[in-house]
Amino acid sequence: MTITSAGTRRPTTRSDGEAPVLFASRRRWSESVIKLVLRLAAILTIATTVGILIALVIPSISFFSEVSIIEFLFGTRWAPRFAQASFGVVPLITATLWTTMIALIVAVPLGLGAAILLSEYAHPRLRKILKPMLEILAGVPTVVYGFFALQFVQTTVLREWLGLPTQAFSVLSAGLVMGVMIVPTIASLAEDAMSSVPSALRQGSAALGANRMQTSLRVVFPAALSGIVAAVVLGISRAVGETMIVAIAAGNQAQIVASPLDQGQTMTGFIANAALGDSRVGSLEYNTLFAVGLLLFLLTMLINAISIGFVRRYREAY
């Protein structure tokens, strides 16, 4: 402890670079408690993920001991409950890709457009009203979206208004409504990323003569690209893992989907329908659920890993 010329005390800094003893002694016990809680939360998250993986891997090992991985990944016929069973998962993958692609075609333009409107054009008071209204869509139960897709979009919009030759179900109706469902996710996260861009960039763009649209698309959008990509990838993950909409509106016929007007069964749709059956625990039909779930888990992890690499590469720090 040293005394300055003004007569006040100042803690002496230790030569080894550690914090002053006076400050170290005044650390609040609550900080240690909060740090412990955060560590426990992180450990619990990791343990939950590991537990999910173990719960999927153990039955999947039993499944692949009876079914070839090549047949599972590249087979074109999915009939696990038939007398002549076949376990080719390609039909489920094609239906999942169709619904996800249609959902992204709807959600990405609408979500990014809403993000630009809220971030660059809307008055702060208007933003406080519009953003909660947009996020209300995220709280609607997915089963409601599913019945909306089946009763209104499929029957009224596609068949009556547009006159499309669809059957009772189609991946088109499921994908369209799924896109509406993930719009709030993309819009909210993208708006947060764009709002975090410093105002100095906008002011510099305006000083060079750019209008608001040019500033939004050529300055703000590239600066917030990493956050926008993260928002889109999260939307993709939600679309791939969505269950109730596709289980209700896409159909239960496992076939290779060649057109959006066809019906098809997605991976999540199969899990939802087959899990309600009377398959004996430990049987091949029962383990099929875990094999499909493991594939879905790995696909989601692959999408997230690609997005993390992209975000780290193009992240901007201000």
C-alpha positions in Angstrom: 0.0 0.0 0.0 1.4 3.4 -1.0 0.3 6.9 -0.1 0.0 9.5 -2.9 0.8 13.2 -2.7 -2.9 13.9 -2.0 -2.8 11.7 1.1 -5.0 9.0 -0.3 -4.1 5.3 -0.3 -3.5 3.4 -3.4 -3.1 -0.4 -3.5 0.3 -1.6 -4.5 0.5 -3.6 -7.8 2.4 -6.9 -7.3 5.5 -7.4 -9.5 4.1 -10.8 -10.8 1.2 -9.0 -12.5 -1.5 -10.4 -10.3 -4.4 -8.3 -9.0 -3.8 -6.1 -6.0 -4.3 -7.8 -2.7 -6.8 -5.2 -1.5 -9.1 -5.8 -4.5 -8.7 -9.5 -4.3 -9.8 -9.6 -0.7 -12.9 -7.7 -1.6 -14.2 -10.2 -4.2 -17.9 -10.9 -3.6 -18.9 -14.5 -2.8 -21.8 -14.1 -5.3 -19.4 -14.0 -8.2 -18.0 -17.4 -7.3 -21.6 -18.7 -7.0 -22.6 -17.3 -10.4 -19.4 -18.8 -11.9 -20.2 -22.2 -10.4 -23.8 -22.1 -11.7 -22.6 -21.2 -15.2 -20.1 -24.1 -15.2 -22.8 -26.5 -14.0 -25.1 -25.2 -16.8 -22.4 -25.8 -19.4 -21.6 -29.2 -18.1 -25.4 -30.1 -18.0 -25.7 -29.0 -21.7 -22.8 -31.2 -22.8 -24.0 -34.1 -20.7 -27.5 -33.8 -22.2 -26.0 -33.9 -25.8 -23.9 -36.9 -24.9 -26.9 -38.7 -23.4 -29.0 -38.1 -26.5 -26.2 -39.4 -28.7 -25.8 -42.5 -26.5 -29.5 -43.2 -26.5 -29.5 -43.1 -30.3 -26.2 -45.0 -30.9 -26.9 -48.1 -28.8 -30.1 -49.2 -30.6 -28.7 -48.1 -33.9 -25.8 -50.5 -33.4 -28.3 -53.3 -33.0 -30.1 -52.1 -36.1 -27.0 -52.0 -38.3 -26.0 -55.5 -37.1 -29.0 -56.8 -39.1 -29.2 -54.2 -41.8 -26.3 -53.1 -44.1 -25.4 -49.4 -43.8 -25.1 -49.3 -47.6 -28.7 -50.6 -48.0 -29.9 -48.1 -45.4 -28.2 -45.0 -46.9 -28.7 -45.8 -50.6 -31.7 -48.0 -50.8 -34.7 -46.6 -52.7 -37.5 -48.5 -50.9 -38.6 -47.8 -47.4 -40.9 -50.5 -46.0 -39.7 -51.5 -42.5 -43.1 -52.9 -41.4 -43.9 -55.0 -44.5 -43.6 -58.8 -44.8 -40.7 -58.2 -47.2 -39.1 -55.5 -45.3 -36.8 -52.9 -46.9 -34.8 -50.2 -45.2 -33.6 -47.8 -47.8 -33.9 -44.3 -46.3 -33.6 -42.4 -49.6 -37.4 -41.8 -49.9 -37.4 -40.2 -46.4 -34.4 -38.0 -47.3 -35.9 -36.8 -50.5 -39.1 -35.7 -48.8 -37.1 -34.0 -46.1 -35.1 -32.1 -48.6 -38.2 -31.0 -50.6 -39.9 -29.6 -47.5 -36.8 -27.9 -46.3 -36.0 -26.4 -49.7 -39.6 -25.0 -50.1 -39.5 -23.7 -46.5 -36.3 -21.8 -47.2 -37.6 -20.3 -50.5 -40.4 -18.8 -48.4 -38.6 -18.0 -45.2 -35.3 -16.5 -46.3 -36.7 -13.6 -48.5 -39.5 -12.8 -46.1 -37.3 -13.1 -43.0 -34.4 -11.0 -44.4 -36.8 -8.5 -45.8 -38.5 -8.1 -42.4 -35.1 -7.8 -40.8 -34.1 -5.0 -43.1 -37.4 -3.2 -42.5 -37.0 -3.4 -38.7 -33.4 -2.6 -38.6 -33.0 0.1 -41.3 -36.4 1.6 -42.0 -38.8 1.3 -39.0 -38.9 4.0 -36.4 -37.8 2.7 -33.0 -41.3 3.0 -31.6 -42.7 1.1 -34.6 -40.0 -1.5 -34.2 -41.0 -2.1 -30.6 -44.5 -2.9 -31.9 -43.7 -4.9 -35.0 -41.0 -7.2 -33.7 -43.1 -8.6 -30.8 -46.0 -9.1 -33.3 -43.6 -11.0 -35.6 -42.3 -13.1 -32.8 -45.8 -14.2 -31.9 -45.7 -16.5 -34.9 -42.9 -18.4 -33.2 -45.2 -19.2 -30.3 -48.0 -20.8 -32.4 -48.0 -24.6 -31.8 -46.7 -26.5 -34.8 -49.8 -28.8 -34.7 -51.9 -25.7 -35.5 -49.6 -24.9 -38.4 -50.1 -28.5 -39.6 -53.8 -28.4 -39.6 -53.7 -25.0 -41.3 -51.5 -26.5 -44.0 -53.8 -29.5 -44.5 -57.2 -27.8 -44.3 -56.5 -24.4 -45.9 -53.3 -24.4 -47.9 -53.6 -27.9 -49.4 -57.4 -27.9 -49.9 -58.3 -24.3 -50.6 -55.2 -22.6 -51.9 -53.5 -25.3 -54.0 -56.5 -27.3 -55.2 -59.4 -24.9 -55.4 -57.7 -21.5 -56.0 -54.7 -22.6 -58.1 -56.2 -25.8 -59.5 -53.1 -27.8 -59.0 -53.4 -31.6 -59.4 -52.4 -32.5 -55.9 -53.8 -35.3 -53.7 -54.9 -35.1 -50.1 -51.3 -34.4 -49.0 -48.3 -32.8 -50.6 -44.8 -31.7 -49.6 -45.6 -28.3 -51.1 -48.3 -27.4 -48.6 -46.1 -28.6 -45.7 -43.1 -26.7 -47.0 -45.0 -23.4 -47.5 -46.4 -23.4 -44.0 -43.1 -24.5 -42.5 -41.5 -21.5 -44.2 -44.0 -19.2 -42.6 -43.2 -20.8 -39.2 -39.5 -20.2 -39.4 -39.8 -16.6 -40.7 -39.7 -15.1 -37.1 -36.6 -17.1 -36.3 -34.7 -15.8 -39.3 -36.1 -12.3 -39.1 -35.4 -11.8 -35.3 -31.8 -13.1 -35.4 -30.9 -11.3 -38.6 -32.4 -8.1 -37.3 -30.2 -8.4 -34.1 -27.2 -8.9 -36.3 -27.9 -5.9 -38.5 -28.8 -3.7 -35.5 -25.3 -4.4 -34.0 -23.6 -2.9 -37.1 -22.1 0.5 -36.0 -24.0 3.5 -37.1 -20.7 5.0 -38.3 -20.8 2.7 -41.3 -24.2 3.9 -42.2 -23.2 7.5 -41.8 -20.1 7.0 -44.0 -22.2 5.4 -46.7 -24.7 8.3 -46.6 -21.9 10.8 -46.8 -20.7 9.1 -50.0 -24.2 9.7 -51.5 -25.7 6.2 -51.1 -29.4 6.0 -50.4 -30.9 3.8 -47.6 -31.4 0.8 -49.8 -27.9 0.9 -51.1 -26.6 1.3 -47.6 -28.7 -1.6 -46.3 -27.7 -4.1 -49.1 -24.1 -3.0 -49.7 -22.9 -1.9 -46.3 -25.0 -3.2 -43.5 -25.8 -6.6 -45.0 -22.2 -7.6 -45.7 -21.1 -6.3 -42.3 -23.7 -8.5 -40.6 -23.2 -11.5 -42.9 -22.0 -13.9 -40.2 -25.1 -13.3 -38.0 -27.4 -13.5 -41.0 -25.9 -16.8 -42.0 -26.3 -18.1 -38.4 -30.0 -17.1 -38.6 -30.5 -18.9 -41.9 -28.8 -22.0 -40.6 -30.9 -22.0 -37.5 -33.9 -21.8 -39.8 -32.6 -24.8 -41.8 -32.2 -26.8 -38.6 -35.7 -26.0 -37.5 -37.1 -27.0 -40.9 -35.1 -30.3 -41.0 -36.3 -31.2 -37.5 -39.9 -30.0 -37.7 -42.3 -32.9 -37.0 -46.0 -32.0 -36.7 -46.4 -30.0 -39.9 -44.9 -32.7 -42.1 -46.6 -35.5 -40.2 -50.0 -33.9 -40.8 -49.7 -32.3 -44.2 -46.9 -34.0 -46.1 -48.4 -37.5 -46.0 -47.4 -41.0 -44.8 -46.5 -42.6 -48.1 -42.7 -43.3 -48.1 -41.7 -42.8 -51.8 -39.1 -40.9 -53.7 -40.5 -37.4 -54.1 -39.9 -36.1 -57.6 -42.3 -33.2 -57.5 -43.5 -30.7 -54.8 -47.1 -31.8 -55.7 -46.4 -35.3 -54.5 -46.9 -36.6 -51.0 -44.0 -38.0 -49.1 -42.9 -39.0 -45.7 -40.0 -37.2 -44.1 -37.6 -38.6 -41.5 -39.4 -36.8 -38.6 -42.8 -37.7 -40.0 -41.8 -41.4 -40.0 -40.5 -41.1 -36.4 -43.7 -39.4 -35.2 -46.0 -42.0 -36.9 -43.9 -45.1 -36.1 -43.4 -44.2 -32.5 -47.1 -44.5 -31.9 -47.2 -48.1 -33.1 -47.0 -51.4 -31.2 -43.4 -52.4 -32.1 -41.8 -54.6 -29.6 -39.0 -52.9 -27.7 -35.6 -54.2 -29.0 -37.1 -55.5 -32.3 -35.7 -54.5 -35.7 -38.8 -52.3 -36.4 -38.3 -50.6 -33.1 -34.6 -49.9 -33.6 -35.4 -48.4 -37.0 -36.7 -45.3 -35.2 -33.3 -44.8 -33.6 -31.4 -45.4 -36.8 -33.4 -42.7 -38.6 -33.1 -40.4 -35.5 -29.3 -40.9 -35.5 -29.1 -40.0 -39.2 -31.2 -36.9 -38.6 -29.0 -35.9 -35.6 -25.8 -36.3 -37.7 -27.3 -34.2 -40.6 -28.2 -31.4 -38.2 -24.7 -31.5 -36.6 -23.2 -31.4 -40.1 -25.3 -28.3 -41.0 -24.3 -26.6 -37.7 -20.6 -27.4 -38.2 -20.6 -25.9 -41.7 -22.3 -22.8 -40.4 -19.9 -22.4 -37.5 -17.0 -22.6 -39.9 -18.6 -20.0 -42.2 -19.4 -17.6 -39.3 -15.9 -17.8 -37.9 -14.4 -17.1 -41.3 -16.5 -14.1 -42.1 -17.1 -12.7 -38.7 -16.6 -8.9 -38.4 -15.5 -7.4 -35.1 -16.3 -3.7 -34.3 
